Amino acid sequence: MATHALTAGRTVARVARPFHTYEGAGFPVRRPFPTEELPFVDPFLMIDQVGPVELAPGEAKGAPPHPHRGFETIQYVLDGDIANADSRGHRAVVRAGGVQWLTAGSGIVHEALPTPEFLASGGRQHMLQIWLNLPARLKGVPPRSQNAEPADLPVAVTPEGAELTVLAGTSHGVTGPFETRTPVLVAHGRLAPGTRAEFTVPAGHNAMVYVMRGEATVSGEHLPDGHLAVLARDGERFTVEAPSATGAPAAAGAPGAVTEVLVLTGEPIGEPVARSGPFVMNTPDELRRAERDFRQGLMGRMPV
């Protein structure tokens, strides 16, 4: 795909279309990567978007107990409540606007289920699940769970009128609350029609923009809803813009509606990646060891 150089500096190296699949107990997700063409964007391993969808009572599904080793998961709940529990005895409910940042490290068993109240009532469900790799020297760290309420997440407004919630890293003068193992920026942008946001990226860091809702222009490249722009490392700035209003009321996802984007930047780890389901290691032997350790209960077991 041709790229377009702007004053923002970075150009778009490639655009990835999402595909649809099912996870957990059978809830649908929209996923721009990993795919065969785009296995990961170092240090990020996956983006899954659940919803937004309106659920009837009894329809909500979650992820029953499952293991993780060698990476981190970021659960960003936008609508609907999720009850998290793990084999370390940690329990927490993440409500709309909240985040759980789980460092699996040496291994943990985890579940993420709709709360009994949300399951009974139904309602709107919308969530992002982001996987972030760990370097080899940190894959054996003890598991750790960090949680943030909506009030803990700082919000910045760009000079051009875009609103930016920063989960991790620093952008536009605010810093997210999470302690990260690798230098990253994780930010959720909301752009009203005609607004824009400019981002600065350290030289050598990877950067990408995923359109969660609506449509956007990233460094001159048009992105429809659900598409991902991976930026080249040919500058230190890039711009995200929302299309101008058409003058007529717009449905969600149509021109003129508020655009929502996920902005991710990070320092590449630059190591081999061996992955199988819930395990992300550096070699096939380490994967086999992870599977064996899980079967033998060495990652813990969920409390009854």
Buried (B, 14 or more C-beta within 10 A) or exposed (E): EEBEEBEBBBBBBBBBEBEEEEBBEEBBBBBBBBEEEBEBBBBBBBBBBBBBBEBEEEBBBBBEBBBBBBBBBBBBBBBBBBBBBBBBEBEBBBBBBBBBBBBBBBBBBBBBBBBEEBBEBBBBBBBBBBBBBBBBEBBEEEBBBBBBEEEBBBEBBBEBBBBBBBBBBBBBEBEBBBEBBBBBBBBBBBBBBEBBBBBBBEEEBBBBBBBBBBBBBBBBBBBEBBBBBBBBBEBBBBBBBBBEBEEEEBEEBBBBBBBBBBBBBBBBBEBEBBBEEBBBBBEEEBBBBBBEBBEEEEBBEBEE
